[in-house]
Amino acid sequence: MPSIGPLELGIILLIVLIVFGPKRLPGLGRQLGSGMREFKDSITGKDKEDDKPDADSVVRQQGLDRAPAEPEVVSGEARPQDQPASRADVS
């Protein structure tokens, strides 16, 4: 059985470019990719709903039973533990 080499592949791509034109090639590539993805998903048994987790499962995974707490109010003062160590502190 003959194999397709780089020369034959280049000729095929050139013919496709001539037939469809450069403006339609990106759309054809997207359609081909989405078709391959749908085929793969149908073979593996995935659905579009399987990809998106619902809100209840996200809450259960994160262990959140209630809404997140209020954010801490930040003042303009810096805490001493947030300050970088000075050379005088290093022994």
C-alpha positions in Angstrom: 0.0 0.0 0.0 1.6 3.3 -1.0 2.1 5.9 1.7 1.5 9.6 1.4 4.8 11.5 1.5 5.5 15.2 2.0 5.4 15.9 -1.7 2.0 14.4 -2.2 0.7 16.1 1.0 1.9 19.5 -0.4 0.2 18.9 -3.7 -3.1 18.0 -2.0 -2.9 21.2 0.2 -2.1 23.3 -2.9 -5.2 21.9 -4.7 -7.4 22.5 -1.7 -6.1 26.1 -1.5 -6.8 26.7 -5.2 -10.3 25.1 -5.0 -11.5 26.8 -1.8 -9.4 30.0 -1.7 -7.6 31.5 1.2 -10.7 33.3 2.6 -12.7 30.0 3.2 -9.9 27.8 4.6 -10.1 29.0 8.2 -13.8 28.3 8.3 -13.3 24.9 6.8 -10.6 24.1 9.4 -12.9 25.1 12.2 -15.7 23.0 10.8 -13.4 20.0 10.4 -12.1 20.4 13.9 -15.6 20.7 15.4 -16.7 17.6 13.4 -13.7 15.6 14.7 -14.4 16.7 18.3 -18.1 15.7 18.0 -17.1 12.3 16.5 -14.6 11.7 19.3 -17.2 12.7 22.0 -19.8 10.4 20.5 -17.3 7.5 20.5 -16.2 8.1 24.1 -19.9 8.8 25.2 -19.4 12.4 26.4 -22.1 14.9 26.2 -21.8 18.7 26.3 -23.5 18.7 29.7 -20.8 16.5 31.1 -18.2 19.2 30.4 -19.9 21.9 32.5 -20.3 21.1 36.2 -23.5 22.4 37.8 -23.4 24.8 40.7 -24.3 22.2 43.3 -21.4 19.9 42.4 -19.0 22.9 42.5 -20.2 23.8 46.0 -19.9 20.2 47.2 -16.4 19.8 45.7 -15.2 23.0 47.4 -16.9 22.1 50.7 -18.9 25.4 50.8 -22.2 25.2 52.5 -22.8 28.9 52.6 -21.8 32.1 50.8 -18.3 33.3 51.3 -17.5 35.6 54.2 -17.3 39.3 53.8 -13.9 40.5 52.6 -11.5 42.0 55.2 -11.4 45.8 55.3 -7.9 46.9 54.5 -6.5 50.1 56.1 -3.5 52.0 54.8 -1.3 50.7 57.6 1.1 47.9 57.0 1.6 45.2 59.6 5.1 44.5 60.9 5.0 40.9 59.6 4.2 42.1 56.1 7.3 44.4 56.0 10.5 43.0 54.5 13.4 42.3 56.9 15.9 45.1 57.1 19.7 44.6 57.2 19.7 45.6 60.9 17.3 42.6 61.7 19.6 40.1 60.1 22.3 38.7 62.4 
